[in-house]
């Protein structure tokens, strides 16, 4: 699995902020870069995969860890 280039801590943020912040952070990364997103918003489980599908980014993984979710998103090239 790819190592993340950056981590976005979206813990404590509610929909749609985790996705909006992920979109903004991905814009500043080069194509192919991997963003690790930490989120504890229950809606993120649906929102993050949907955001990736709509924007063309690849969701590399989605897992639970210590009461929150960890997403690895690879920026579209």
C-alpha positions in Angstrom: 0.0 0.0 0.0 1.2 3.5 -0.7 2.6 5.6 2.1 0.6 8.8 2.7 2.3 12.1 1.6 0.2 14.1 4.0 -2.4 13.6 6.8 -5.6 15.6 7.2 -7.0 15.5 10.7 -10.7 16.0 10.3 -11.6 14.6 13.7 -14.5 16.5 15.3 -15.7 18.0 12.0 -19.2 17.2 10.7 -20.5 16.8 7.2 -19.5 18.2 4.8 -16.3 19.6 6.3 -14.2 16.4 6.1 -14.8 16.1 2.4 -14.4 19.8 1.7 -11.1 19.9 3.6 -9.9 16.8 1.8 -10.8 18.4 -1.6 -8.8 21.5 -0.7 -5.8 19.6 0.5 -5.8 17.3 -2.6 -5.7 20.3 -4.9 -2.3 21.3 -3.4 -0.8 17.8 -3.8 0.8 16.5 -7.0 -1.0 13.8 -9.1 -0.5 10.4 -7.6 0.1 11.7 -4.1 -1.7 9.9 -1.2 -3.7 11.8 1.4 -4.5 10.1 4.7 -7.8 11.4 6.2 -8.8 10.9 9.8 -12.6 11.4 10.4 -15.1 10.5 13.1 -18.2 11.9 11.4 -20.6 9.0 10.8 -21.5 10.5 7.4 -17.9 10.3 6.2 -18.3 6.5 5.7 -20.6 7.4 2.8 -19.3 10.8 1.9 -15.6 10.0 1.4 -16.1 7.1 -1.0 -18.7 9.1 -2.9 -16.4 12.1 -3.2 -13.6 9.9 -4.6 -15.9 8.3 -7.1 -17.3 11.7 -8.3 -13.9 13.4 -8.4 -11.9 10.6 -10.0 -9.6 10.1 -7.0 -8.9 6.5 -5.9 -9.9 5.4 -2.4 -7.0 3.0 -1.6 -8.4 2.0 1.8 -11.0 2.7 4.4 -10.7 1.3 8.0 -11.7 1.9 11.6 -9.1 2.8 14.2 -9.7 3.9 17.8 -13.2 5.3 17.3 -12.6 7.0 14.0 -12.1 6.1 10.3 -8.8 6.3 8.4 -9.1 6.8 4.6 -6.2 6.7 2.1 -7.0 8.7 -1.0 -4.7 8.8 -4.1 -5.0 12.0 -6.1 -6.1 11.4 -9.7 -3.4 11.8 -12.3 
